[in-house]
Amino acid sequence: MGSSSMAGIWPLAVLPLLLSLSLSLSISTTAKQTYIVHMKHNTKPDSFPTHHDWYAASLQSVTSTPDSLLYTYTNAFDGFAASLSDEEVEFLKQSQSVVDVYEDTLYSLHTTRTPAFLGLNTDLGLLDGHHAMGINQSSNDVIVGVLDTGIWPESKSFYDSGMPEIPTRWKGECESGPDFSPKLCNKKLIGARYFSKGYHMASGGRSFLKKPKETESPRDQDGHGTHTASTAAGSQVANASLLGYASGTARGMATSARVASYKVCWVAGCFGSDILAGMDRAIEDGVDVMSLSLGGGSAPYYRDTIAIGAFTAMERGIFVSCSAGNSGPNIASLANVAPWIMTVGAGTLDRDFPAYAVMGNKKRFAGVSLYSGAGMGKKPVGLVYKKGSNSTCNLCMPGSLEPQLVRGKVVICDRGINPRVEKGAVVRDAGGVGMILANTAESGEELVADSHLLPAVAVGRKVGDVIREYVKSDPNPTAVLSFGGTVLDVRPSPVVAAFSSRGPNLVTREILKPDLIGPGVNILAAWSETIGPTGLETDTRKTQFNIMSGTSMSCPHISGVAALLKAAHPTWSPSAIKSALMTTAYVSDNTNSPLQDAAGGALSNPWAHGSGHVDPQKALSPGLVYDISTDEYVAFLCSLDYTIEHVQAIVKRPNITCSRKFNNPGNLNYPSFSVVFTNNRVVRYTRELTNVGAAGSIYEVAVTGPQAVQVTVKPSKLVFKNVGDKLRYTVTFVARKGASLTGRSEFGAIVWRNAQHQVRSPVAFSWTQL
């Protein structure tokens, strides 16, 4: 999906949250608006007992408005958020203690078979010395912080039966609200906070009146936050389903881990000042994993709220997982690309929800649907499709259909622009009795199932084109729709979702993103009971579980698996956990063929799937890891030609000098490679591997790559005498003479392997001219 139709992945109720807004979007609704002020942390005068006092005084020096100070940040950022006029901003910028002042920015949400698909059933048995029961018990001490739309605490996914006491180190709490009592929290859901000052300010303080249902509390009135939290660490719930679909036991990735919810997203979106406040508090509270299924566009790291907060989290040992975005298959459409963040794309499961459309010419076409009503019977009815040069009726936009044309008929609606479920509502309201939702080239063959309000079948582009042609060529076209429930063991799977955002990484071309993919299509998880499964206001159905799609769904899968790795290896750094997940990911589907891309049906590549699809079992025992220290990340930032102030904004250290920097940002000890040939023919990277396997391990290297590049690895054999040993190797990439590849990209891999392990790193090659 392109960014213009990004909201098509989501129910109507979250449509305002899914406006494809870049990080450069300013929030401007009144004379005053929210700004984030970056202060020189080490210049606080001794006369102020705390930084909060100093920030408040700095603010009072330029404004007489009470309550201008919205947030004081103590962990994630050096500075504060405040409501300021343009003139007040200019006054602040003149202060020697102020590094810069940034306008607040709007981020958007990126919206059970999964555990079995990932090899995480309860009867795991031995996982390379780690018994599943032991990992589950260890994960009682792991806390997953979810920054999202809040939580539905009554969900069975957050029952705490059999859980031990809350870890004594936990500093978090459950805040109260008009519809939320702290008593709703328990040993599973151990924290629930909300942050609304940035949102409140951007809406002129009136937005809660615009939507009476939305109250200022940790309660989830959207469903998205409950879905992501239960995906990451929900308890096991038997007999879960969405209106009979995907029936079975629903469970999160880390069923014994604790959940802490930080509500930072509201009806208008997720504001940077609120996100930063949530991250700031989550760090202080003591989370071990931070999961954010939201993002904006690309921006330098010092202007990226999530990247800045995540750096401190990483430094404190917190693993940060973020969704890559739903702007695929457009290239260079990624969000959350900082190298200290795990950037997660989306793939399919081996489960499907088949539905069928039979034409009057007896041809039967397969699609998908989660429709659960009475159906339309077995009698064919008229089939209509109208596409005019200046009409939106082919898209089934609100008000576009003529009742006299569609009444009693099945309508073909092209996918795109408005939400898929809304199209069905438009058809129903115009008198139609069914819908065929047909993909266009943009979505290709990707099929996303929805809980439609009328009989509806979603079909791919190829089938859609055949059906459209049938309507044009037959004087009396008819169709009848039927529904096939739930099927398992679908092949091939996984397939990269067409909507999953793609590389290359425009912020730093030398860092390959996304990092990997996880399940993100048709995912069953817990749901808020204040809203129907489609999110439409006219949808009065209530359900405890819902099926959703998006990189929002794949991100918490990785967050939960990271929690399991944290439990199994409590001394590992976030970078080591990230490396284990990436180097053990697989790049073949369940037919033993290379991963495919749903966008065009062709083979996928690392700009779509990164290192591959997550494999939790193998990640528990990766053999070797690429670890990265904070100082190495600082050297990386210094290699980007940022000013010292820009680096300090991210690193939050007063004594940064950038005396150490890489000659190429690609020399960061990253688990993947991105080689950019500009006016040079030779690129050389050095990496360091740490042995987390057995003593005496010997690895040999295997290289694959395009004919246009010669790849040499020295040494070609690594002998690790002891556990914890670190050994370096150098890779030299030489573009062959005469290869005119400007604007092109190629891919390969570097694999260190022995009888027990394959430590695989993808390589992306691109040719550009300065």
N, C-alpha and C positions, 0 to 999 in steps of 0.2 A: 504494500500500500504506500502511496505517496503521502507526503505530509498534509496535502490538502484534504485527504480523506481519512486522516488518522483517527478521527472520532468514530469512524465506522467500526472500530473494534469494540466500541463501548455502548452500553445502554444510554438512552436519552438523558436520564437524570444526571449523568456525569459529563454530558456534552460540554458544558461550560468549562469543565476541568481539562478538556482535551484539545483546546485551541492550540494549534501548532505554533507556539510562541517561542522565539529565540531568547537567549539570555540577555540580548540587548534591548528587549522590550521594556519600556518604562511604564511604571504605574502612575498615571496622572489623572486624577479625578477631581481634585480640589486645589485651592491656592496652596495648601500645604500637602506634602506627600511624604512617604517614608524614605529615609536615606539610611544607609549603613556607613558609619564613620570609623575609619581605620586610624587608630591612635598609636603613637610611639610608646609602647608599653613601659619602657624603662625610664621615661622622662617624667614619671609621676612625682610631683613635689612631696617632700616628707610631711608637709603640713596636712596632707589628706590621708586619713587612716586606711582607706581602701580605694581601689580603682573605681568602684562605683561612685564614691563621693567625688572623686576627681572628674569623672565623666559628667556627673550631674552639674558640677560647678562650671565645667567647660560649656555645657549646654546653656546654663542660665546666663552666661556672659553674652550670648547672642540672641536669646529669646526670652520673652516674659510670659510666654504661654505655659500655663501649668500642664502637667502630664504630657509634656512633649517627649520625655524619655520613655521609649517603649520597652527596650531590652538592654541589659548590660551583659556582655559576653565575657566569660572568664576562662573557658577552655578552648572552644572551637575557633575563637577569633579574638584579636586584641582591639576592642572598641565597643561600640554601642549602636543601637538602632533608635532613630528619633524621627518625630514629625517636624518637618522644617519647610520654610519657604525658600524660594530661590535666593533671596537676599541673605537669609540666615546661613545658607550653604556657603555662599561666597565669603561671609565673615569667618566661618569656621575654617575654611581652606587657608586663610591667612595665618592661622595659628602655627607656630613652630612644632607643636605637639601633634598636629594632625598630618597623617601621611596622605590620605585622600578621602574623598566622600563619594559613595556610589549610590545611585538610585536603586531602590528595591526592585526586584525582578520577579516575574511570575513563572513558575514551573507548572508542568502538567503531569497528571497521572499517566502511566503507560499501561492501562488495562487491556472407587479410586484406586485407581489403577496405577497411579504414578509411582508409589513406593515399590510395588512389585516390578514395574517396568525398569526401575533403577536398581533392582536387586536388594531392596530394603525391607523384605517381608520379615515378620517377627521370627520366623524360623531360619534366621540367617546361618546359624551354625558358626564355625570358626572363620574369622576373617583375618587370616595371616597372624594368628596369635591374639587377636582381639575378639573375644566372644561378644556376640551381640548384646547379651544381657549385661555384660560388664560395661560396654559402651553406653547402654541406656542408663545404667546407674551413675556412671561418671557424668553423663550429660545433665543429671539433676543439678549440677553446679554451674551449668552454662546458661547464660541469660541472653536471649535474643531480643534486641530492641527493634521495633517496627515503626518507622515514621510514615504515617499514612493518614487515612480518614477517620481513625479512631477504632473502636472495638465494640462488639456486641457481647457483653460479658456472660450473658445467659446461655450462649451457645455451648452445646455438649463438647465441642472441641476444646473448651477451656475448663473442663471438669478436672479436679485435682485428686481424684481418688488414688490413694496409695502413695502419694508424693510425700517426700520427707520435708522437714522444716525449710523455710527459705534461707538461703546462704546469709550468714551474719554480715558479710561485707556489703550487702545490698543497701543502698542509700535511697532508693526510689520510694515512691508512694502512689496511692490512688487518690486522685483529686475528686472533689465532689462537684456536682452540677445539678441543675433542676431535675434532670432525668437520670442521674448517676450517683449512686451511693458508694462510698469507699468500701462498704461491706460486700459489694459485688465481686471484689477481687479475692483471690485465694492463693493457694500454694502453686498454682499453675500460672494464673494471670497475676503477676506480682507488682505490676505498675501500670498506671493509666493516667496520663497527663494530657493537657491540651494547650495550644499556643495559637492565639487568634488576634493578637494586637496588630500585626502587619496587615492581616486581612481586614480587620475592623477599620483601620486607618484608610486603607485603599478604597473601602466602600463608603467612606464618609460616616462611618458608625451606623449606617442604616441597613446594611445588608441582611442582618438577622430579621429585620422586619419584612424584607422582601420575600423571605421563605420562612414562614412561621414555624415549620417543622424543625428547622435547624436551630438548636440551642447551643449555648456555649458550655460544652461539657466534653468529656472523653468519649461519649457514646457515638458509635458509627451509624450515621443515617444515610450512608451511601452504599455500603456493602463491601467496597474495595478493600478497606483496611482489615476487616474481619476475614476476608478471603485470603489475603496475603499472610496475615499472622497465623492462621490455621494451617496454611500450606507449609510454612517454615517449621512450626513446632506444635501443631495441634495434637491433642490426645486422640486415641483411637475411638471411633464412633461406629458401632455396628449398624447395619441397615440404613446407611445414608444413601440418598439419591436426590436428583432434581426431578420431581414429578414422575418418578419411576425410571428415569434414565440414569445410567452409570451406577446402578445399584450395587452396594457392597460395603466394605468397611472403609470409611474415610479416616485418614491419619496424616499428620505432618511428617516431615523428614526426620525431625528429632523429637519424637513423641514425649520424651522425658525432660526436655529442656524447659526452661521458664520463659514466659512471654512478658514483655513490657511494651505497652502501646503509647506512642507519642502522636497525638493528633495535630498535624500541621497543615492539613488540606481541608478546605471548606468549599462551599458551593461555587465560588468564583475561581478556585484554583489553590495552588500552594505557593505562598509568598516566601521569598528568600529570607526575609527577616524572621519569619516564624520557623522555617526549616532550620536556620542556624541556631535559633533558641532551643529547638528540640534536640539537635545534635549536641549542643552545649550541655544540656541537662542530662542527656543519655550518657555522655562521657562521665559526668559527675556522679550519676547514679550507680554506675558500675556495670554497664552491659558488656558482653563479650563479643557479640556480633551485632552489626547495625545493618538493617535491611531497608532500602529505599527504592520503591517501585515508582519512581517519578523522575523528571528531569526536564531540561530545556534544550537549547541548541548548543553549539560549540562556542567556547570563549576561552581566552587565556586563563590559565589556572588561577591567577590572582584575582580574576573577576568572576570566578565560578564558586558560588556559595557552597555547594555540596563538596567540591574538591577541597576547599579551604578547611571546612569542618572535618572532612574525612582524613586529612593529613594528621591532625592532632589525634584523632581516633586511632589511626595506624600506629602513631608514636607511642600511644598508651597500650598497645597490644590488642586493639579492637579490630576485628575483620569487618570490612565494609563492602557490601554487595549492592550493586545498583543495576537497574534495568537499562538496556542499551537504547530503548526507544522503539516506537512503532511506525517509523517513517520509511521502512523498506518498501519495495526493493531499490529505492533510490540510493545511489552510491553516496558515500561521505555524509550519511544522515545520522550519525551516532550522537548520543548524549553520554555524559559521565565517562569521559575517556582518560581521566588522570591515571597514571600507572599504579598508584597506591589504592585504586578502587578496582574491584572485580566487576567488569562490564559484561552483562549477561544478555545474550540473544535468546531466541525462542525456536523450539522445534516441536514436532508432533509426537503424539503417543501411538502405541499400537492398539488403540481403541477408537471406534468410530460409531456414528449414529446414522445409519443409512436411511435414506428416504428415496422415493422413486416418482418419476413423472412419465406417464405413458401418453404418447401423442395419438391423435386420431388415425395416423398411418401405422399404428401398432408398434412403433419404435419405443423402447423403454430405456430411460436414462436414469442413472444413479446419481444421487447427491447426498446431502446431509440435512438433518433437522432435529430440533428438540421439541417440536410441536407435540402437545400432550392432550389436545382436546378430542372432540367426537369425530373429527375428520370430515371429509366432504362426500363420503359414499363412493360407490363404484361407477356411477354414471358420468361419462365424459361431459364436460361443459365447454363453452366457447373459450378460446385462448386469444388474448390480445397483446400486441406490442406496438407502441407508437413512438417513433423517433422522428421528430421534426428538427429542422435546422435551428429554430429559435425556441425550442420547447424543452422543458425539464420533465415532461411526463414519462420519458423513458427511465428517468432516475427515481420516479415516484416521490418527488418532493411534495411537501405539504401543499395542498390546494392545486396540484397540477393535473389531477385526473378528472375526466368528465364522467359523472355518474351514469349518464345515458349510454356511454361507451363500454363501461366496465361492469355494470350491475349484473350479478349472477355469473360472472366469468372468472377465469384464472388470468392474472396479469403478470407479464414478464417485466421485471424491474432490473435495470442495470445496477450493479454494485458501485458504490462510490458516493462521495460528498456527504450525504446524510446517513445517520445510523441505520444499520440493516433492519433492526426490529421496527424502526419508525416507518420504513417503507411498507411493511406489512400492515401497520396501523392505518396508513394512508389508503391502501387498497381496501381494507375492511370498511373504513369510513365512507368510501366512495361506492360501496355496495358490492365490491368484489368478494368472491368466495374462496380464493386461493392465490398464491403467489409463487412464481419461479424467480428466485434471486440469482441472476446470471452474472458471473464474473466478466470483467473486461480484461484487456491486456495487462493492466496494472496489477491485478491480483492473480493473474495466471490461473493455475490449477489448485490454488490454496482453498480449502473448504473449512469454514468456521461455522459450527452449529450454533443456533440460537433458539431460545424458548419463545417462538413466535406466537402472536395472539390469534392468528388464523392459520389454516393449513398452508405450509410453505416449505419449499425445497430449495436449498442452495446448490448450484452446480458450477463447475469450472468454466473457464473461457471457451474451451473447445466444444464442450457440450452446449454451452450457451449459444455459440455461433450457429450450431446445427439447428437448435430450436428456433432461433430468430429467423433463420432462412426458411424453416418449415412454415412459420407464420406468414412470411412474405409470399411464398409460392403456392400455398393451399388456399382455395377460396373460402373454405369453411374449417379453419383449424380448431381442434379441440384438445383437451388434456384432462387427465385425472391424476390426483396425487395420492400416494400411500406412504406409510411409515413403518420402518423395520426395527425399531428399538435400539439395543446396544449390541455391538459385535466386538470381539477381541481378536488379538493376533493379526492385526492388519499389517499387510506388507505392501511396499516397503515402509519401514519406520526405523528411526525417526527421519523426518524430512524437515529441512529448514523452512520456517514459516515465511511466507512472502512479505508479511508486514514487519518482520524483524529488521531493525536498522542495520545498515552496512557500513563497512570501512570504505576507503581508508580513513585514518584518523587525521583530520585536518589541523588539529591543534599541535600534534607532534607526529609528523609522518613516519618517524623512525620507531614509533611504538605501535605494534600491531594490535588493533582492536576490531571487533569485540574479543574478549578473552576466551569465551566458550559459549555453548548453548545448553539450555535445559528445557524440560517440558513446559510449553507455554500455550498450547492450543487445546481448547475444550477441557479445561481443568476443573474438577469438582472440588469445592472447598466450602467452608462455613460462610453464612450470609447473614446480613442484618434483616431482621423481621419488620423493619419500618418501610421496606421498599420491595416491590415485586421483582421477579427475576430479570425482567427486561429493563427495569429502571424507568419505564414510561409511567407517567402519572395516571394513565388510564388502566394500568396493570394492577389490579387489586389482589392478585394471588400472593400468598405468603408461603415462604419456603425456608427451611433451616439451612439448606445447601443450594449452591448455584454453580453453574458451569460457565466459566469465562475464559477468554483468550487474550493474549498480549504478553509483551516482555515483562509486564507487571506480575504475571503468573510464574514466569521462569525464574525471575530474580529470587523470590523466597525459597524456591527449591534449593538453589545454591546456598542461600543463607543457612538453611537447615542442615544441609550436608556439611557446611563449614563448622556448624555447631558440633556435629558428630566428630569431626576431625579434631576440634579443640578439646573435646572430651577424651579422645584417644591419645592425643599428644599435647598435653597442657603447656608444655614449654615451647612449642613451636610458635614462631612469629606469624603475623598475618601474611607476610610475604611467602613464608614457607608453606602455609596452608594453601595459599593461592597457587603456588608452583605445583604442589601435589595434585590439585584439582585439574590444572591445565595439562601437565605432562602425561597424565594417565587417561585423558579424554580420548574417545574413540572416533574414528572418521569413516567407519563402515556401518551400513544399516543392517537390519535383520535378514537381508538376503545376501549378506556378505559382499555388497557392492558399495562403491563410494557414496557418501551422503549426497542426496539430491536436493535441489532447490525448488520449492513449490512455485516460485514466481514464474519460472519458464519451463520447468520440468527437466532442465539440464542439470549437470553436476554442480554441486556447491563448491565454494572455495573459502579460504580462511578469512576473507573480508566479510563473509556471511556467517561462518560458524566458528571463527577463531581457531582455537586448538582442537575443537571437536565437541562432541556431546559428553557431558559429565558422566563419570563412572565411579560412583561412591566407593564400591568395594576396592577397586584398584587404588583409589586415591588414599585409602588408609595405609597403604604400604607402597609408596612411590619409588623406593630405592634411593633416589637422589633428589635434592631440591635446589632450586635457584633462590637463595636467600638474599634479601636486600635490607641494609641498615638505613636508619634515618639519615646518616651522613652521606650515604650513596644517593639517596633521593635529593639531598641538598645539592650535591655535585651535579646531578642531572638538571635540576632547576637552573643552576648557574650556567649550564651549557646552552640554555635557551636564549641567551642575550637579554634576559630580564634585568631590570634595575635592581639594586640591592633592596630598595623599598618593596619592590614587587615580590622578591624572594621572601623577605621578612613577613609580608602579609600572609604567606602560606605557612612558613616554617615557625613564625612567632618566636624567633630568637633575636635578641638585640645585637649580638656580636657577629653576625654573618659578614664574611669578607669575600666569599667566592674565590678564595685562594686556590681551592681545588675545584676543577671542572673537567668534564669529559671533552675530548676533542670532537666527539660526535654524540648527540643524545642517545643514539642507539647502543652506546656502550654501557648503558644501565644494565644491571645483571637480570634482565627480564627473561621469563621462560619461553618467549617467542622472539622471532626476528622480523624486522622490517628493513629491507635494504633499498635505499633510494639512490639511484645513479642520476646525478645532475650533469655537471660537466666533467665528472670524474669517471674513470673506468674501474677503479679499485676501491672497495669498502672493506675495512677490517674491524671486526668486533672481538672483544675478549669477554669470556664468561667464566664464572666460578661455580662449581658444583659441590654441594655438601652431602656427605654420605649419611643417610638416615636408615640404611639397611644393615646388612651383616658386615662384620670385620672381614677383611681379606677379599672384598668384592672387586671384580675386574669387569670393566666395561669397554666395549669396542664401538666405534662410531660407524653409522651408515648414513649416507647422504643421498637425497634425491633433489633434482632441480632441473630447470629448463636447459636446453642445449645452448642458449645464448649466454649462459653464465657458467664459469668454472668455479667450483667450490672446493676449498682445501681446508681441512681441519687438522691442527697440530696441537698436541700429539693426537694420534688416532686411537690410543689406548690409555685408559685411566685405571690405575691400581690404588684402591683405597685400603690401606692397611688397617685402619681403625674406624670405629663408628665416630662420626663427627669430623672426620678429616675433610679438608677442603682442597680441591685441586682445580687449576685453571686450564683453559684451552683457548686457542685463538682460531677464528674462522676468517678466511680471506675469500672475498667474493670478487671475481674479475669478470667484467662484461667483455665478451669476445669482440674483437675488432670487426667492423663491418656490420654489426648488428644494429640496424636502425629501428629502435623500439620506442621512440619517444611517444609518451602518452599511453603506452601499453603496460600491462601488469602480468606477471607470471608467479608461480608458486612452487614450493618444494618443502623439504623437511630435513631436520637433523635429528637423528635418533641415537642415543647411547643405550646399548642393550647388552644383556647377558641372559642366562637361562631363566632367571627369575623376573627380570624387569625390562620394560621398554620405556625409556624416558624421552618422550617425543616433543620436539619443538617445531611448529610450522614456520616457514619462511615465506615472506611476501617480497617480491621484487617489483620495483616500479622505476620507470625512466621518465625524467622530467628535464626541462631546460630552464636555466635561470634567465 
